[in-house]
Amino acid sequence: MKEHANRMTIEHEGMYIGFAHTENGWMQVDFNSSKEMQERVSGIPFPNFELAVAGRHYGINPALISGLTALSSEMRLASHSADAEGLQLLYRHEQLQLKVQVHMRFTLGAAAIRQTTTVTNEGNSPVVLTHLSSMCIQGVATDGLLPWYDKRKIRVHYCRQTWNGEGQWRVGDLEELGLYPTSVHPSTSAVHFSSVGSWSTGKLLPLIVLEDLETGKSWYCQLETSANWHLEIGHRGSWSDDSGGLFIHADGADERFGGWSKQLLPGESYESIPASFGCCDGDFSDAIRELTAHRRFLTKGLYRDIPSAPVVYNDYMNALWGDPTKEKLTPLVDAAAASGCEYFCIDAGWFGEIGLSWGSGLGDWQPSRNRFGEEGLVSFLAYIADKGMKPGLWLEMEVCGDDAVLASKPDDWFIRRYGIRVGGGLRSFLHFGHPDVRSYMHGVIDRLVGMGVRYFKNDYNLCIGPGDDTGGQAAAEGLRRALADFYRFIDEVRARHPQVRLENCGSGGMRADYEALAHFHLQSSSDQEDYRKYPSIIGGSLAAVLPEQLGIWAYPYPLLYTDLPNPESIKKSGRLAEMADGEQTIFNMVNGMCGSLYLSGHLHLADEKNRALIAEAVGLYKQERSFISQAYPFWPLGFTRINDGLNWAAVGLASRDRSRLLLSVWRLGDGDEYRTIPLARSNGRSGIDGLQAEIVQLYPFEGYAVDCHYSPQTGQLTVRMPMPYQARLFEIRFAANSADASKALTKPPFTT
């Protein structure tokens, strides 16, 4: 921390947070990757949080903008302190007797800051909060010559999500997204991204990246919550001139976005959800590199003695589809073991009787009496263990079916809204703030672990919606509390059973945020069953989830959902002949090796050639997973849209020094059989100094070679795949004969 008469600067990992001295003390004014900037216009000093209470004027255009509250501007800085771990700011509002503490925690080894905001009622009367931001960083992209609204300056990267179609990144300029000047008055528009309910990533990711095309810098923000969230990009400007700058505002507590409010009694405090933000030189890929490092910091204590990125076989997707029996499972267990899998997870249906719908009985978690023979489930779990794999089971810990014995428990065991249990139909949601609920579910987990289970896939197939209004609280606040209670329970499970691995699945990727992933070892990427569409999901999801946490389905020999009326069709000679050349298996296995390999499909039907391809991929993955767990994603062709069947896709995982790459390349539909993939960029002279590279087709290693050519003069790899829907995995090693070689990996103009 460096203070001068009118300027204070905080530095962390190449980021500079600037504060200006005002009559109310130090106020944050700019945020940049350059210490000395040539600003086109000066920013407007303001506290880097927003706050509103009932009965007080909200601020400028409260129906349209969250980041221009009046109350924050009335607060005075009482104290501040900084050290290597972070920055603390304490503000007070004397009239309302409110104290606001801003805590910024610096992420070691990453250009990222994790901020929370805590407000305390120091008065003698209750205060009703109607808005509390997690952060509101001022002075974004104030340098350069172009004004903030120029279409050539700022573009915003954001990600759309949907069931079976996660990871769909888009890009837009500020005007088309909703922020633009209209007159001599300050802008009354803003860009908004938000979500309500417990499917926190069901529509959008709580993550944005702002890229300044003029200066070559990026700003980014990630909200870490499974409940309501809201991200906003706005402009804080002067009434009289062109001064001011962009701000990024983030919150999970807003009356206007989800109906949140919170009464603070005298002496009570309330802390916001965490928001992590930062800035760096570079583009989208550079921003994601810093966020990837930050996510590893968040999860560094999660695994303990359990290695990350195991090889898991799950019997659901394109295999048994929730209808497991001893007879159906046995050949799959044998094939999974022969392929080198380390875990075998029996998915939904293990608790239901054959011929009956198991969905309404969720919550009792008693083994089926007629699916596993006379010996029962315990014996079959032992069979899995005898094959050298750790057994796993599917659960939906948070719900109860209407026909379950558990459903007879009192209403206070359940999340309620309007006095009625939330959910209805097949599922109602349990309230993990109730000690008896936690005790009950610990009993279930303890019993199943005692039976030999070492892996739980926790699914989440419905959204709570607005939340829990029990006791007169705002439903949105009840939602946040309910999810926090559940994650505390998950922490207790990990402490009681440190040998057990826990997967988070939200009907695929509908709840894939870093509140959840700070507690679970693995995240399901999607429920997508068409392997040809998976590269689009993989690429986009790697920008949001650590590679070692991202469970990616690979399902050779698939029985699609549309085949369920005729399940024997998978065994027909025509279907088997379609897979005889191995290309479908290769495509699937390349998919799975981009993150945490998650096998399924009818592996036992594979012929000798395909069995060898599966085993080769599993063996290679085991060799590379330590690299994957330290690597950073990049996208040399940008993102591929999920329904773009005429394109190619490429996703890379790079070492921190960028000297080694694992590059997955897919030719999708009937596009050109040749594709040039940029791996490096020109240094402005003829060619690229020192970027000699060794290119190896890593998978399949023998027998399936495709033509490729790398040019050190252009830094481009040209690949030929003669047939649609082929895939290959390459290793690229750059020769270290130039000081700049490790910095020259691709960052082409990023397109979506």
C-alpha positions in Angstrom: 0.0 0.0 0.0 1.4 3.3 -1.1 -0.1 6.6 0.1 0.5 10.1 -1.1 -1.3 13.3 -0.4 -4.3 12.7 -2.7 -3.6 9.1 -4.0 -3.4 5.6 -2.5 -2.5 2.5 -4.5 -2.9 -1.1 -3.6 -0.9 -3.6 -5.7 -1.4 -7.4 -6.1 -0.1 -9.7 -8.9 0.1 -6.9 -11.4 -3.2 -5.3 -10.5 -3.4 -1.7 -9.1 -6.4 -0.5 -7.1 -6.4 3.3 -7.0 -8.0 5.4 -4.2 -8.5 9.1 -4.2 -8.8 11.3 -1.1 -12.1 13.0 -0.6 -13.9 14.8 2.1 -15.2 11.4 3.3 -11.8 9.8 3.2 -10.2 7.4 0.7 -12.6 6.3 -2.1 -11.8 3.8 -4.8 -11.4 5.5 -8.2 -9.7 3.1 -10.7 -8.6 -0.5 -11.2 -6.1 -1.4 -13.8 -3.1 -3.6 -14.7 -1.0 -0.4 -15.3 0.3 1.5 -12.4 0.9 4.7 -14.4 -2.0 5.2 -16.8 -2.7 7.8 -19.4 -6.4 8.2 -18.6 -8.7 9.7 -21.2 -11.0 10.9 -18.4 -10.7 10.8 -14.6 -12.8 8.4 -12.6 -15.2 9.4 -9.9 -14.2 8.3 -6.4 -16.7 6.1 -4.7 -16.8 3.3 -2.1 -16.5 -0.1 -3.8 -19.8 -1.4 -2.4 -23.4 -0.5 -2.7 -26.0 -0.5 0.1 -29.7 0.4 0.4 -32.2 0.4 3.3 -35.9 0.6 3.5 -37.3 4.1 3.9 -34.3 5.9 2.4 -33.8 7.1 -1.2 -32.1 4.3 -3.2 -30.1 6.4 -5.6 -30.0 7.3 -9.3 -32.6 5.4 -11.4 -33.2 2.6 -9.0 -35.5 0.7 -11.4 -32.7 0.6 -13.9 -29.3 0.6 -12.2 -28.0 -1.1 -9.0 -24.6 0.4 -8.9 -25.5 4.1 -8.2 -26.9 3.9 -4.7 -27.1 7.1 -2.6 -26.3 5.6 0.9 -22.8 4.5 0.0 -21.8 8.0 -1.1 -22.9 9.3 2.4 -20.5 7.0 4.3 -17.1 8.0 5.6 -14.1 5.9 5.7 -13.3 5.3 9.4 -10.1 3.1 9.0 -8.2 1.0 6.5 -5.4 -1.5 6.6 -3.5 -3.6 4.1 -1.0 -6.4 4.2 0.1 -9.2 1.9 -3.1 -11.1 2.4 -5.6 -8.4 1.6 -7.1 -5.0 2.2 -9.7 -4.0 4.8 -11.8 -0.9 4.7 -14.3 0.3 7.4 -17.0 2.8 6.6 -19.6 4.4 8.8 -22.9 6.2 8.3 -23.3 8.3 11.5 -26.9 9.2 11.0 -28.1 5.6 10.4 -25.4 4.2 12.7 -24.4 1.6 10.2 -20.9 0.1 9.8 -19.7 -1.5 6.6 -16.6 -3.6 6.4 -15.1 -4.4 3.0 -12.7 -7.3 3.1 -10.6 -8.0 0.1 -8.6 -11.2 0.2 -5.7 -11.4 -2.3 -5.4 -14.8 -4.1 -1.9 -16.1 -3.9 -0.4 -16.6 -7.3 -3.4 -15.2 -9.3 -4.5 -11.8 -10.4 -7.7 -12.1 -8.4 -9.3 -10.6 -5.3 -12.1 -12.2 -3.4 -14.3 -9.6 -1.7 -17.1 -9.8 0.8 -19.1 -6.8 2.3 -20.4 -6.9 5.9 -22.9 -4.4 7.3 -23.5 -4.0 11.0 -26.4 -2.2 12.8 -24.7 -0.2 15.5 -27.9 1.7 16.4 -30.8 1.0 18.8 -33.5 0.4 16.2 -34.0 -2.3 13.5 -32.9 -1.5 10.0 -34.2 -3.3 6.9 -31.6 -3.9 4.2 -32.9 -4.0 0.7 -29.6 -4.2 -1.2 -26.0 -5.2 -0.3 -23.4 -5.7 -3.0 -20.5 -8.1 -2.8 -18.4 -5.6 -4.7 -18.7 -2.6 -7.0 -15.3 -1.9 -8.6 -14.9 1.6 -10.1 -12.7 2.9 -12.9 -12.7 0.0 -15.4 -11.0 0.7 -18.7 -10.5 4.4 -18.1 -7.2 4.4 -20.1 -6.7 4.6 -23.8 -8.1 7.2 -26.2 -11.4 5.8 -27.2 -14.5 6.7 -25.1 -16.1 3.9 -23.1 -19.1 3.6 -25.4 -17.1 3.3 -28.6 -17.9 0.0 -30.3 -14.2 -0.5 -31.0 -13.3 -0.5 -27.3 -15.2 -2.8 -25.0 -16.6 -6.2 -25.6 -18.3 -8.3 -23.0 -18.0 -12.1 -22.8 -20.8 -13.9 -21.1 -22.0 -17.5 -21.1 -25.5 -18.9 -21.8 -26.5 -22.2 -20.2 -29.3 -24.6 -20.7 -30.0 -28.3 -20.0 -27.9 -30.4 -22.4 -26.4 -27.2 -23.8 -24.0 -25.8 -21.2 -21.0 -23.6 -21.9 -22.4 -21.5 -24.7 -20.3 -18.3 -24.7 -21.3 -15.2 -26.5 -19.8 -11.8 -26.9 -21.3 -8.4 -27.4 -20.4 -4.7 -27.2 -21.9 -2.5 -24.5 -24.5 -0.8 -26.7 -26.0 -4.0 -28.0 -26.1 -5.4 -24.4 -27.9 -2.3 -23.1 -25.4 0.3 -21.9 -25.0 3.5 -23.9 -25.1 7.3 -23.5 -28.3 9.1 -24.5 -27.9 12.8 -23.6 -25.8 15.3 -21.7 -27.1 13.6 -18.5 -25.4 10.5 -17.0 -26.4 7.2 -18.5 -29.5 5.6 -17.1 -28.9 2.2 -18.7 -26.9 -0.8 -17.6 -26.0 -4.3 -18.7 -27.6 -7.0 -16.4 -27.0 -10.7 -16.0 -28.9 -12.4 -13.2 -30.4 -15.6 -11.9 -33.1 -16.5 -9.4 -33.3 -19.8 -7.6 -31.0 -22.7 -6.8 -30.1 -23.6 -10.4 -27.5 -20.9 -10.3 -26.0 -21.8 -13.7 -29.2 -23.0 -15.4 -29.5 -19.9 -17.6 -26.3 -18.0 -17.4 -22.9 -18.4 -15.7 -22.3 -16.0 -12.8 -19.2 -14.9 -14.6 -18.3 -12.1 -17.1 -15.2 -10.9 -18.8 -14.7 -7.4 -20.2 -12.1 -7.0 -22.8 -10.6 -3.6 -23.8 -9.7 -4.1 -27.5 -7.9 -0.7 -27.5 -5.5 -1.3 -24.6 -5.3 -5.1 -24.7 -6.5 -5.6 -21.1 -9.3 -7.6 -19.5 -11.4 -7.3 -16.4 -13.4 -10.2 -14.9 -15.8 -11.1 -12.1 -17.2 -14.4 -10.7 -19.9 -14.7 -8.1 -19.6 -17.7 -5.8 -23.1 -18.6 -4.8 -25.7 -21.3 -5.6 -28.5 -18.9 -4.8 -29.7 -15.6 -6.4 -27.0 -13.6 -8.2 -26.8 -10.4 -10.2 -24.0 -8.9 -12.3 -24.1 -5.4 -13.7 -22.0 -3.2 -15.9 -22.7 0.5 -15.6 -21.2 3.9 -16.0 -20.7 6.4 -13.1 -20.5 9.8 -14.8 -20.6 13.5 -14.1 -23.6 15.7 -14.8 -21.4 18.4 -16.3 -18.7 16.8 -18.4 -17.5 13.5 -19.9 -15.6 12.4 -16.8 -16.3 9.1 -15.0 -15.8 5.5 -15.9 -17.3 2.0 -16.1 -18.0 0.0 -13.0 -18.7 -3.7 -12.4 -21.2 -4.4 -9.7 -21.9 -7.9 -8.2 -24.5 -9.0 -5.6 -26.6 -11.8 -4.4 -28.8 -9.6 -2.1 -31.2 -7.2 -4.0 -34.9 -6.5 -3.5 -35.3 -5.9 -7.2 -33.4 -9.0 -8.4 -35.1 -11.9 -6.5 -37.0 -10.0 -3.8 -34.2 -10.1 -1.1 -34.4 -8.1 2.1 -33.0 -8.6 5.6 -33.9 -7.0 8.9 -30.9 -6.2 11.1 -31.6 -5.9 14.7 -29.4 -3.7 16.9 -25.9 -5.3 17.0 -26.6 -7.7 14.2 -24.4 -8.1 11.1 -24.9 -9.5 7.6 -22.2 -10.6 5.2 -22.6 -10.7 1.4 -21.9 -13.6 -0.8 -18.3 -13.6 -2.1 -17.4 -12.1 -5.5 -14.0 -12.7 -7.0 -12.6 -10.2 -9.5 -9.5 -9.0 -11.2 -7.8 -7.5 -14.2 -4.8 -8.5 -16.4 -3.0 -7.7 -19.6 -4.4 -9.8 -22.4 -7.6 -11.2 -23.6 -10.3 -13.7 -22.6 -7.9 -16.6 -22.4 -5.6 -14.6 -20.1 -8.6 -13.7 -17.9 -9.6 -17.4 -17.6 -6.0 -18.3 -16.8 -6.1 -16.1 -13.7 -9.6 -17.3 -12.7 -8.4 -20.9 -13.1 -5.5 -20.2 -10.7 -8.0 -18.5 -8.3 -10.3 -21.6 -8.4 -7.4 -23.8 -7.5 -6.7 -21.6 -4.6 -10.3 -22.0 -3.5 -10.2 -25.8 -3.7 -6.6 -26.4 -2.5 -7.8 -28.1 0.8 -10.6 -30.1 -0.8 -8.8 -33.3 -1.8 -6.5 -34.0 1.1 -5.3 -37.5 0.5 -7.7 -38.2 -2.3 -6.1 -37.7 -5.7 -8.0 -35.5 -8.1 -9.4 -36.5 -11.5 -10.2 -40.2 -11.0 -11.5 -42.5 -13.8 -15.1 -43.1 -13.0 -17.6 -45.4 -14.7 -21.3 -44.5 -14.3 -24.0 -46.8 -15.6 -26.6 -44.1 -16.5 -25.8 -42.1 -19.6 -26.3 -44.1 -22.8 -26.2 -47.3 -20.7 -28.8 -48.4 -18.2 -30.7 -45.2 -17.9 -31.8 -45.7 -14.3 -32.7 -49.3 -14.6 -29.8 -51.2 -12.9 -30.0 -54.9 -12.1 -27.4 -57.5 -11.2 -27.7 -59.1 -14.6 -27.3 -55.8 -16.5 -24.5 -54.4 -14.3 -22.2 -57.4 -14.1 -20.9 -57.2 -17.7 -20.5 -53.5 -17.3 -18.5 -53.9 -14.1 -16.3 -56.5 -15.8 -15.7 -54.3 -18.8 -15.1 -51.1 -16.7 -12.5 -53.0 -14.6 -10.8 -54.3 -17.7 -10.6 -50.8 -19.1 -8.8 -49.5 -16.0 -11.6 -47.6 -14.2 -11.1 -46.8 -10.6 -14.7 -46.1 -9.5 -17.9 -47.7 -10.6 -21.0 -45.7 -9.7 -24.5 -47.3 -9.8 -26.8 -44.4 -10.8 -30.5 -43.9 -10.2 -32.8 -46.8 -9.6 -30.7 -48.9 -7.2 -33.3 -48.3 -4.5 -36.5 -48.9 -6.5 -38.4 -52.1 -7.2 -38.3 -53.5 -10.7 -41.4 -52.4 -12.6 -42.2 -49.5 -10.4 -41.3 -45.8 -10.7 -38.5 -45.1 -8.3 -38.8 -41.3 -8.5 -41.6 -41.0 -5.9 -39.6 -43.0 -3.3 -36.6 -40.7 -3.1 -35.3 -40.0 0.4 -35.5 -43.4 2.1 -32.4 -44.7 0.3 -33.0 -48.4 1.0 -31.6 -50.9 -1.5 -34.1 -52.5 -3.9 -35.2 -56.0 -2.8 -35.3 -57.5 -6.3 -32.6 -55.8 -8.4 -29.4 -57.5 -7.0 -30.4 -61.1 -6.5 -30.7 -63.0 -3.3 -27.4 -61.6 -2.0 -28.6 -58.0 -2.4 -26.8 -54.7 -3.0 -24.1 -55.3 -0.3 -22.9 -58.4 -2.1 -22.8 -56.6 -5.5 -20.9 -53.6 -4.0 -18.4 -56.2 -2.8 -18.2 -57.6 -6.4 -17.3 -54.2 -7.7 -14.6 -53.9 -5.0 -13.3 -57.4 -5.8 -12.8 -56.1 -9.4 -10.4 -53.5 -8.1 -12.8 -50.5 -8.2 -14.4 -48.4 -5.5 -18.2 -48.7 -5.5 -20.4 -45.6 -5.8 -24.1 -44.8 -5.6 -26.4 -42.0 -6.9 -28.3 -39.9 -4.4 -30.4 -36.8 -4.4 -29.6 -35.9 -0.8 -31.7 -32.7 -0.7 -35.0 -34.1 -1.8 -37.8 -36.4 -0.6 -40.3 -38.2 -2.8 -44.0 -38.1 -2.0 -44.3 -41.9 -1.5 -41.2 -42.1 0.7 -41.5 -42.9 4.4 -39.4 -39.8 5.0 -42.4 -37.7 3.6 -44.3 -38.4 6.8 -41.9 -36.2 8.8 -43.1 -32.8 10.1 -43.2 -29.8 7.8 -40.3 -28.2 9.6 -38.1 -30.8 8.1 -38.8 -29.2 4.7 -38.2 -26.0 2.8 -41.5 -24.1 2.6 -43.0 -21.2 0.8 -46.4 -19.8 1.7 -46.4 -22.5 4.4 -46.3 -25.3 1.7 -43.4 -27.7 1.1 -41.4 -26.5 -1.9 -41.3 -28.9 -4.8 -44.4 -31.0 -5.1 -44.9 -33.9 -7.4 -41.9 -36.3 -7.2 -39.7 -34.1 -5.0 -39.9 -31.8 -2.0 -36.8 -30.2 -0.6 -35.3 -31.0 2.8 -34.2 -28.2 5.2 -30.6 -29.0 6.2 -30.8 -26.2 8.8 -32.9 -28.6 10.9 -30.6 -30.8 13.1 -32.9 -33.8 12.7 -32.6 -33.6 8.9 -28.8 -33.5 9.2 -28.8 -36.4 11.6 -31.1 -38.4 9.3 -28.9 -37.9 6.3 -25.7 -38.6 8.2 -27.3 -41.9 9.2 -28.0 -42.6 5.5 -24.5 -41.8 4.5 -22.9 -43.7 7.4 -25.0 -46.8 6.5 -24.1 -46.7 2.9 -20.4 -46.2 3.6 -20.6 -49.1 6.0 -21.9 -51.2 3.0 -18.7 -50.3 1.1 -19.7 -47.2 -0.8 -16.8 -44.8 -1.5 -18.3 -42.5 -4.0 -21.6 -40.5 -4.0 -23.0 -38.7 -7.0 -25.4 -36.1 -5.6 -27.9 -35.0 -8.2 -30.2 -32.0 -8.1 -33.0 -32.3 -10.6 -35.3 -29.5 -9.5 -34.8 -25.8 -8.7 -36.1 -24.4 -5.3 -37.2 -21.3 -7.1 -37.6 -18.0 -5.1 -36.6 -19.7 -1.8 -37.9 -20.3 1.7 -40.1 -17.6 3.4 -40.6 -19.6 6.6 -40.8 -17.3 9.7 -41.5 -14.2 7.7 -38.0 -14.0 6.1 -37.6 -12.9 2.5 -37.7 -16.1 0.4 -34.4 -15.1 -1.3 -32.6 -14.9 2.1 -34.1 -18.3 3.1 -32.7 -19.7 -0.2 -29.2 -18.5 0.6 -29.4 -19.9 4.1 -30.8 -23.3 2.9 -28.0 -23.8 0.5 -25.3 -22.7 3.0 -26.8 -25.2 5.5 -26.5 -28.0 2.9 -22.9 -27.2 2.1 -22.1 -27.3 5.8 -23.6 -30.7 5.9 -21.4 -31.8 2.9 -18.3 -30.5 4.8 -19.4 -32.7 7.8 -19.7 -35.7 5.4 -16.2 -35.1 4.1 -14.9 -34.8 7.7 -16.6 -38.0 8.8 -15.6 -40.0 5.7 -12.4 -38.5 4.3 -12.0 -41.6 2.0 -15.3 -40.8 0.2 -15.4 -38.9 -3.1 -18.4 -36.5 -3.7 -19.7 -35.5 -7.1 -22.0 -32.5 -7.6 -24.5 -32.9 -10.4 -27.3 -30.4 -11.1 -29.2 -32.3 -13.7 -25.9 -31.9 -15.5 -24.4 -28.4 -15.2 -27.4 -26.5 -13.8 -25.7 -25.8 -10.4 -22.0 -25.5 -11.3 -20.9 -22.5 -9.3 -17.9 -22.1 -6.9 -20.0 -22.1 -3.7 -20.8 -25.7 -4.6 -17.4 -26.6 -6.0 -15.6 -25.4 -2.9 -17.3 -28.4 -1.2 -17.5 -31.2 -3.9 -14.6 -33.0 -5.6 -16.2 -33.3 -9.0 -18.8 -31.5 -11.1 -20.9 -33.1 -13.8 -20.6 -31.1 -17.0 -23.8 -32.0 -18.7 -26.6 -34.5 -19.4 -25.8 -34.3 -23.1 -26.0 -37.8 -24.6 -24.9 -37.0 -28.2 -21.2 -37.3 -28.2 -21.0 -35.2 -31.4 -22.3 -32.1 -29.6 -20.1 -32.5 -26.5 -17.0 -30.6 -27.8 -19.1 -27.4 -27.7 -20.0 -28.0 -24.0 -16.5 -29.1 -23.0 -14.9 -25.9 -24.4 -17.3 -23.5 -22.8 -17.4 -25.3 -19.5 -13.6 -25.3 -19.1 -13.8 -21.5 -18.8 -16.0 -21.9 -15.7 -14.9 -25.1 -14.0 -11.4 -26.5 -13.2 -10.3 -29.2 -15.7 -9.7 -31.6 -12.8 -13.2 -31.0 -11.4 -15.1 -31.1 -14.7 -16.6 -34.6 -15.2 -16.9 -35.2 -18.9 -18.9 -38.2 -20.2 -17.3 -40.6 -22.7 -19.7 -43.2 -23.8 -18.6 -45.6 -26.5 -21.3 -48.0 -27.6 -24.2 -45.8 -26.6 -27.8 -46.7 -26.1 -29.5 -43.4 -26.7 -32.6 -42.3 -24.9 -34.6 -42.6 -28.1 -33.5 -46.3 -28.3 -35.1 -47.2 -24.9 -38.2 -48.6 -26.5 -35.9 -51.1 -28.2 -32.9 -51.6 -26.0 -31.7 -54.7 -27.8 -31.0 -52.5 -30.9 -27.6 -51.7 -29.5 -26.6 -55.4 -30.1 -27.7 -55.5 -33.7 -25.0 -56.2 -36.2 -25.7 -53.0 -38.1 -25.2 -50.9 -35.0 -22.0 -52.7 -34.0 -20.7 -52.3 -37.5 -21.1 -48.5 -37.3 -18.5 -48.6 -34.5 -16.1 -51.1 -35.9 -13.7 -48.6 -37.4 -13.1 -47.1 -33.9 -13.7 -43.5 -34.8 -16.8 -43.2 -32.6 -14.8 -44.6 -29.6 -11.9 -42.2 -30.3 -14.2 -39.2 -30.5 -15.7 -40.1 -27.2 -12.4 -40.8 -25.4 -10.9 -37.5 -26.7 -13.9 -35.8 -25.2 -13.3 -37.4 -21.8 -9.6 -36.6 -21.7 -10.3 -32.9 -21.6 -11.2 -32.9 -17.9 -12.1 -35.6 -15.5 -12.8 -38.8 -17.5 -16.3 -40.1 -16.8 -17.0 -43.3 -18.7 -20.3 -44.9 -19.6 -21.8 -46.8 -22.5 -22.1 -50.5 -23.3 -18.3 -51.2 -23.0 -18.9 -54.9 -22.8 -20.1 -55.0 -26.5 -16.8 -53.5 -27.8 -14.8 -55.6 -30.2 -11.1 -56.2 -29.6 -10.1 -53.1 -31.5 -12.4 -50.8 -29.6 -11.6 -52.4 -26.3 -7.9 -51.6 -26.9 -8.8 -48.0 -27.8 -10.7 -47.5 -24.6 -8.0 -49.1 -22.5 -5.3 -47.0 -24.3 -7.2 -43.8 -23.6 -7.7 -44.7 -19.9 -4.0 -45.5 -19.5 -3.0 -42.3 -21.2 -5.4 -40.2 -19.1 -3.9 -41.7 -15.9 -0.5 -40.6 -17.1 -1.7 -37.1 -18.0 -4.1 -36.3 -15.1 -1.5 -34.7 -13.0 -0.7 -32.4 -15.9 -4.4 -31.7 -16.4 -4.8 -30.8 -12.7 -2.2 -28.1 -13.2 -3.0 -26.9 -16.7 -4.9 -23.9 -18.1 -7.5 -24.0 -20.9 -7.2 -22.1 -24.1 -9.3 -22.0 -27.3 -7.3 -21.6 -30.5 -10.4 -21.7 -32.7 -12.6 -19.8 -30.2 -15.9 -21.5 -29.1 -18.0 -23.8 -31.3 -21.7 -23.4 -31.0 -23.6 -26.6 -30.0 -25.6 -26.8 -33.3 -22.7 -25.9 -35.6 -22.3 -29.3 -37.3 -20.1 -27.9 -40.2 -17.2 -26.7 -38.1 -14.1 -27.9 -36.3 -13.5 -27.5 -32.6 -10.2 -27.3 -30.6 -9.6 -27.1 -26.9 -6.1 -26.9 -25.4 -4.7 -27.4 -21.9 -1.4 -25.6 -21.4 1.3 -25.7 -18.8 1.7 -22.5 -16.8 4.9 -21.6 -18.7 3.1 -22.6 -21.9 5.9 -24.8 -23.1 3.7 -27.9 -23.4 0.1 -28.3 -24.7 -2.4 -31.0 -24.9 -4.6 -30.1 -27.8 -7.9 -31.9 -28.5 -9.1 -31.4 -32.1 -12.5 -32.5 -33.5 -13.8 -32.4 -37.0 -17.5 -32.2 -36.7 -19.9 -32.6 -39.6 -19.4 -32.2 -43.3 -17.0 -29.3 -43.2 -13.7 -29.0 -44.9 -11.3 -31.9 -44.2 -8.4 -29.5 -43.6 -8.2 -27.0 -40.7 -5.4 -24.6 -39.8 -5.2 -24.0 -36.0 -3.1 -21.0 -34.7 -0.8 -22.0 -31.9 1.4 -18.9 -31.8 1.3 -15.3 -33.0 3.7 -13.2 -34.9 6.3 -11.1 -33.2 5.7 -8.4 -35.8 8.8 -9.4 -37.9 9.1 -12.2 -40.3 8.0 -15.4 -38.7 8.1 -16.2 -35.0 11.4 -16.4 -33.1 12.3 -19.6 -31.4 8.9 -21.3 -31.8 10.2 -24.6 -33.1 7.8 -27.2 -31.9 7.5 -31.0 -31.6 4.1 -32.3 -32.5 3.0 -35.8 -31.5 -0.4 -37.4 -32.0 -0.8 -38.7 -28.5 -4.1 -40.5 -29.0 -4.6 -42.8 -30.6 -0.8 -43.3 -30.7 -0.6 -46.0 -33.4 -2.8 -47.1 -36.3 -4.9 -43.9 -36.6 -2.4 -41.3 -37.6 -3.8 -38.2 -39.4 -1.8 -35.8 -41.5 -0.6 -32.6 -39.8 1.9 -29.9 -40.4 3.3 -27.2 -38.1 5.0 -24.1 -39.4 7.3 -22.2 -37.1 7.1 -19.2 -39.4 3.4 -18.8 -38.9 2.9 -20.7 -35.6 0.1 -22.6 -37.1 -0.8 -26.3 -37.1 -2.7 -27.7 -40.1 -4.6 -30.9 -39.6 -6.4 -33.1 -42.1 -9.2 -35.4 -41.0 -10.7 -37.0 -44.1 -14.0 -38.1 -42.5 -16.7 -36.2 -40.5 -16.8 -36.7 -36.7 -13.2 -37.6 -36.2 -11.1 -36.5 -33.2 -7.4 -36.7 -32.2 -5.4 -35.6 -29.2 -2.0 -33.9 -29.9 0.9 -33.0 -27.7 2.9 -29.9 -28.6 6.2 -29.1 -27.0 7.8 -25.7 -27.8 11.6 -25.6 -28.0 13.0 -23.3 -25.4 15.5 -21.6 -27.6 14.1 -18.1 -27.2 13.4 -16.1 -24.1 10.0 -15.2 -25.6 9.0 -18.7 -26.7 7.0 -19.5 -23.6 4.9 -16.4 -24.0 3.9 -16.8 -27.6 1.0 -19.2 -27.4 -2.1 -18.4 -29.3 -4.4 -15.6 -28.4 -6.0 -14.9 -31.7 -8.9 -12.5 -32.0 -11.4 -14.3 -29.9 -14.7 -15.2 -31.6 -17.9 -16.8 -30.5 
